[in-house]
Amino acid sequence: MSWRKEQRRAERGYHHGNLKEALLQAALGLIAEKGAAGFTFADAARMAGVSPAAPYRHFRDRDELLSSIAQRGFEQFEAVLTQAWDDGRPDTVTAFERVGKAYLAFARAEPAFYSAMFESGLPVDLNPTLLAASERAFGIIRAAAERLAALSPPGTPRPPAMMMALHIWSMAHGVASLFARGDAARRKLPMSAEDLLEAEVLIYLRGLGFPTDRRPSGQDEKTGQKPAGPPPVPPSGPSGPWGTPK
């Protein structure tokens, strides 16, 4: 659901005392127009139609307001990626391609949330709730990386699954930024964002010696003749939102 639709509901709700939601939607609108760093606490109050002091009833400062937006974004992001991954059905590569497309679709459809999540410069490791939401979302890509790693032939050197997940996320984030807010707005690109990301990931996996067809060694992942790989790994300790593991 776009922030504009939520904003209209928030504006109606504010007249019944829903100040917190009105401020969240006002900040989303400002982020969409100016970026995550382009507005002040007073700007959010003004856009919500309240006094500069009113936001302090619900938020300590601008960073706490941004944290609430980023947390909501990560929660929606997790739901989108989980649905796309669908526990690796019908096979790992097909499911992983869906995750990539869902990633790009979210960045395109929800640029304000995406900016708050990844471009706000918030010290996420100081906010346990936001950190947990970001780690749950990243856990989907990490689980997919585990499954992909299981498809490599025995004895094939490969980076750890966590590093693979970070590599793949970096590709997705770069493509999303390029097409959503970057050079794609100024020059004509010869392919879609989805095609570019798919090509990048396939080149990356082939460079590591991974088979990239839909079935490992021609076998169905569900037959039991060849394991589909381990289940999603449990989350590790806090490492920041999709950052380098400690």
N, C-alpha and C positions, 0 to 999 in steps of 0.2 A: 504494500500500500504506500502510495507516495506521501511525502510530508504535506503536500498541498491539501489533500483530502483530510488528513488528520488535523491540519491547521484550522480548517473550516469548522470541524467538530469541536476543536479546542476553544475557538472563539465563542461558539454557542455555550459551551460548558463553563467558560469563565464567568459568564453572567450569573451562573449558579454557584460561584465560589471556587471553581476549578483553576486556581491561580497557578499551581505548579505545572499543570499540563499546558496552560496558555504560555507560560515562559519557555517550556521545552519546545513548543511549536514555533514560537517567535525566534528562538535561537536557531532552530533548523532552517527557517527561512533566511536568516542572516548568513548562515554558513553557505547556503546555496548561492547567495548573491556575492558574498565577499570572501568566502573561505573560512576555515576554522579559526584563523588568527586575525580575521578582519573585522571583529566587532567587540564591543565592550559590554560589561554587565548592564550599564545604563542604556545601551542601545537595545538590549533584549527587553528591558522594562518598558522603554518607549514604544517598541513595536507591539508589545502585549497590551499597551494602553494603561499602564499602571505607573505609580510613582517610582523614582529611583530607589527608594528604600524598600519597596514591596518585595523584591526578589529575595531579600535576606530572611524572609519568613520560611523559605524552603531550601535555600542554597547558601552555603557559607560564602562562596565567591564564584567568579566566572569559571574557574577550573572545575568546581563541583558540578556546575550546570553542564559543562562539556562532558564530564565523566558520565553523567546520567544519560546523555545523548549517545555517547560511545557505547555504553553498556547495552542500551536498547538496540543499537545497531548490531552489535555482536550477537545478541540473542536472536534477532531476525536472520542474520547471516548464518548462524549455526543451523537454524531450521531449514533454510534454503539448501545448504550444502548437504545436510543429512538426507533430505528428500532426494537430492540428485544422486548421492552415493548409493543409497538403497542397499547397504551392506554388500556392495560389490556385485549385485545382480545385473544382468544374467552372467557377466564375466567381468574380470577386473579391468581390462582395458576399456571396454564399453562404458562401464560405470565411471571410470576415472575421466573419460572424455566428457561425460555429463557434468561432473564436478567442475571442470574447467569452464564449460559454458555457463553453468550457474554462477560461478564466481564473477565472470564478466557481466552477466546479466544484472547481478545485484549492483555492481559498481556503476553500471549505466543507469539503472532505474532509481537508485538511491544515492546520488552523489553527495548529498549533505551528510548522511549517515557515514558514508565511506570516508569522507574527509575527517569527520570527528574521530573515527576509529583509528585512522592511520596517519593523519597529517596534522593533528592538533598539538603534538609535542607534549602531551600529558605524561606525568610520571606515573605510569599505570601500575608499576610494582608497589606503589604506596597506597593503592586502592584495591583491597582484596576482592571485592565484588566484581569490579571491572576486570581485574586480572583473571579471575575464574571464568568469566564469560568469554574473554578472548582466547583462553587456553582450550575451552570446550570447542570453539569454532575451529581452531588450528588442529585439534585432535582429529577432525574428519580428514584433513589432508594427510596428517601423519599416519592414520590408519590405512589410507589408500596407498601411501608410500610403502608401508609394510607389505601389503598385498603385492604391489608391483615388484618389490625386492624378491619375493618368493618365486617369481616367474623366471628369475635368472638361472641359467644352466649351472649345475654343480661346479664349484671351483672357479666360477667367474668372479674376479675382484669387483667389489662395489663399495660405494661409500655407505656409512650407516644410514638407516632409514630416516633418522631425524635430519641428517644433513640433506638427504634426497628431498625430504618434505620442504626444507628451507629453500633449496634450489628451485623447486617447482613453484613454491609460493612467490619467490622473487620474479620468476618469469610471468606469472599471472598478474602480479602487482604492476610490473612494468608495462605489460600490454594494456591493462585497464587504465593506467595513468596516461599512456600515449593516446589512446582512442577517446577517453572521456574528457581529458582536459589539456592534452598536450599537442604535439605536432599535427595530429590528424585534423585539428581545426584549421590549420594553416596550409596544409598541403594535401594533395590527393594521394592516398595510399593504395597500392595495387591489390590489396586483399582485405578481408574482414578481420576484425579482432579475433574471432573464433578460429579462423584459418591460420592466422599467425601464431596463436598460442599452441594449436595442435601441432604445427610444424616444429616449433621450438621444442616441445616436449618429446616428440618422436625422435628428433635429432639427438637430443640429450640421452634418451634411453638407448638408442642404437649405439651411441658412442660408448656407453657402458657395457655393451654386449648383450643387452636384454632383447628377447624376442618381443615384437610389438604387434603380433597378430592377435586375433580374438581368443585363441585357445592355446594354452601352453603345450608345445610339442604335439599339436594336433589333437589333444585330448580335452574332453569336457571337464571343466573344473568341478562339476557336481557328480561325476561318476565314481569318484573314490580311487581311480587308477593313479591319479597324481594329486597331491594335496594342493588346495587352493592357497595355502599360506596360512600363517598364524592369524589368530583373531586380532582385532585392534589392540595395540599395546596400551597399557595404562598410562595416564599422564605422568610426566616426571615432575620434579619440583618446579617452583615458580621460575620463570625465565623471561618475563616481560611479554608483551603481546607479540607473538610470532617473532621473537628475537633470537639471538644466538644463545644456545643452551649454556648454562653455567656448569 
